[in-house]
Amino acid sequence: MSTTLGVFTIGVIGMPILAAEEVSVTSEKAATDSQASTPSSKDKKMEGKCGEGKCGEGKCGANMSKGKGAMEGGCGANMRMDAGGMVMNENLDNLPSDCKKISEEINITVRAGAKFAKPFPGTTYGFDKNEYNVPGCSKITVRFINEDSIRHQWMVHNLPKYLYPQGMYHMEVNGPGERTGTFIVPSVAKTYLVHCDLASHMEKGMKAQLKVNGGDGNLPGIPGISKHKYSDKY
C-alpha cells in the first residue's frame, strides 16, 4: 500500500521514491553527462615523437602506409615489412654528425644458413662471412639472403641513436628469400656487433663484426676470429 504526494510516492517502508516522470528526466541527464565525459576518437589520438626524439626531418615510429602491408616511418624508411621479412631503421641519406659527405658506397652480400656453421664445431647456424671491413662515413647496402627454411636476422648494434632508434639497424628474412637495405656509418674507428637476435641463434654461431676504419679490436666469440670470453671447460 502507498500514497501519492505530488511528485513523490511514500512506499510501505516510508522512503520517498521519485515518480516515473522524474526518473525519466534524471536518466536522460545522466546519459548526456556520460557522453560529455567520454573522450571522442579525436581525444584518444596517440601523441608523441618516439620519446620526443626525431630522426632526420621525420619522427621516429612506424606508420602504416597504404602499400601491401609495408610500414614506413620517419627514420629513413623506418620499417619495410611484409610476410617475407623486413628492413628496419634504414638510412639512405642522413649523415652522421662527424661526416661531411659519403666517403664511399659499399655493397655487401650476406648469406645465412646452417651450412655456414659446418667449419665451426659446436655451432648450428652461421653467416658466410663473420667480418666486414668498411671505411668511415660509408654508405653500406646489404643484400641479405636466407638459405634456411627458418627465420634469420642480420642486425648491427651500437650505431648512433640520433640516427638509428636504439642504435640498431635490422634486417630479417622469414625462410628462403632475401632483403636489401642501406645504412650509413660514422667516421670513428669502431667494431660493431652483428648477429641474429632470434632466441639462441647468436649463441649457436650467428655472430659477426663490422669494422669501421679498421675497428677498435675484435669482439669475443666471433666464429673463426676470436675466442669466447668464457669458454666451456669440457
N, C-alpha and C positions, 0 to 999 in steps of 0.2 A: 504494500500500500504506500502511495506517495501523494504529495500535494504540490501543485504547481504554483509558484510565486514569481510573477514577472518572467524574467529570462532564466531564473534558477529553478531547479527542482529539488525538493527535500526528499531524499530517499528514506528507506526504512531504518538506515543506520544513522540518519541525522546529518549526513555530509552533503554539502552543496555540490551539484553536478551541473556542468554547463549544458544549456539547451542545445538542440541539434543545430540551430542557426549559428550559434557562437562557435561550436566545434568546427563547422564548415569554414568559417572565416579564419579561425586560428590555423587550420590545416593548410589553407591556401597561402597564408602569410609565411608559415614555416617552409613551405616548398619554395617560395620566392626567395627567402633568405638563404636557403641551401644552395640555390642556383647562383646567387650573387657571390657566395663564399667559395664556390668550386672553381679552380683555375681553368681557364679556357685552354684550348690546344696551343694558342699563341703564347699563353703564360708559361706553358710547360716546356717550351723550346729550350733545348740544352744550349748553354753558352760556355765559352771557354776557348783557350788558344793553346791546348796541349801544355798545360802548366804555365800559361801566359807566355810561352816561348814561340818564336817564329823561325822559319827556315827560308832563306832567300826572301822572296816577296810574298810567299804564301804561308798559310797557317799549317801547323802540324796536324796530324789526324788523318783519317781516311773518309772521304765522302763517296757514297755510291754513285757511280755515273750511270748513264743510260745505255752503256755498252753491254756486251754479253757477259754480265757478271763481273766486269772489271771494276776495280776500285781505284780512284785517283785522289791524290792528296796534294798538299802544298809543298812538301819537301821533295823537289824534283817531281817524279811521279811516285808518290809515297807508297802506293801499293798497287800492283797489277796482278790480279788473281783470277783464276778460273779453276775448273775441275782438275786440270793437268798440273797445276803448280802456281808459283808466284814469284815476283821480284818485289822486294820491299826496301824503301829508303833509297831508291835510285837517284843519282845526282848527275845530270847531264851537263850543267853549265855553271853551277855555283862554286866559285873558287874558295879554297881555304884562306884564312886571313893572312897567311905567310906566303901566298903565291900571287904573283902579279899576272901570270898567264900560264896556260897549259904548256908544260915542257915537252911532252911527247904523248902521242896516242898509242896505247898498248892494247893488243888483242891476245887474250889468253883462252885456251880451250881446256876445260877441266872435265875429266871423266870420273864417275863414281860407280863403285860396284864391288861385289865380293871377290871378284877375280884379282883385284888390285891388292888384296891382303895376302895373297899367297907367298910373296917374298919375305913376309914378316911373321914368323911363328908366334902364335898366341893372339893373333888378330883375326877378325871376322870380315870387316869391311875396310875399304880404303879408297883413296884418290890415286889417280895415275901419277900425280906429282905431289910431293909433300913440301916443296918450297918454291916460291915465286919471287923474283927479284925485279924491282921496277925503280925508275928514277923518281925523285921528289917532284911534286906538282904534276904528276902524270894522270892522264885520263884513261882509266882501265875498263875495257869492255870484255866481259866474261861470257863465254858460251859454256853453259853448264849442262853436261849430258849424263843422264842417269841410265846405267846399263843393267840395273836390277829391276825386279818386279815389285819392290817395295819403295817407300818414300825415302829420299835423301835430301840433305841440305848442304849449301856452301855458304858459310856465314863468317864475316870479318868483324872482329871486336876492337873496341878502344879507339875508334875514329872520332874526330871532333864532334861533340854533342850539339854544337850550334848548327851543324850541317846535317848530322845523322842522329835522329832520335835514339836515345840510349846508346849512342856511339856505335851503332850497328848497321851493317849492310848485309842483306839477307836474300838468298836465292833458294828455291825449293822446287823439286820435281817429283810428282807422285807416280812412281813406276817408270817404265821405259818412256823416254822422251827428253826434251831439252828446253831450256830457257836462256835468254840472253839479256844481260843488264849491264849498266855502266855506273861507275863511281869515280871520284877524284880524290887523290891522297895529298896530304900536306907535304912540305919540303923536308921536315925534320927526319933525321936518320932514326928509324924505329922499326922494331919487329912486331908485327900484328898477328894475333891468333886467328887461325882459320879452322873451322871444324864443322861437323854436323851436330846440331843441337838436339836431335831426337834421342830419346832415352837410351843410354849406354852405347850409342854409336861411336862417340868420340873415344870412350874407354876401349872400344873394340877395334880401334885403328883409324877412324876417320878424323885425323888431326893433321894440320899443316901449318905453315907460317908464311906470311907475306913480308918481305924485307924491302923497306923503302930506303933509298940511298945507302944500301949496304946493311941496314938494320943496326940494332944495338945488342947483338948476341943471339944465341939460339934459345928457343923456348924448350922446356923439358918435355920428354915423351913424344917427340916427333919421329915417327917410324923411319928408320934408316938414317937419321940425322943426329938425334940426341937421346940420351938415356932418360928413363923416368926418374922423377925426383925421389920417389920412394919405390924401390924395386922389390919385387917378390923374392923371397929367400928360399923358395923350394925348387 
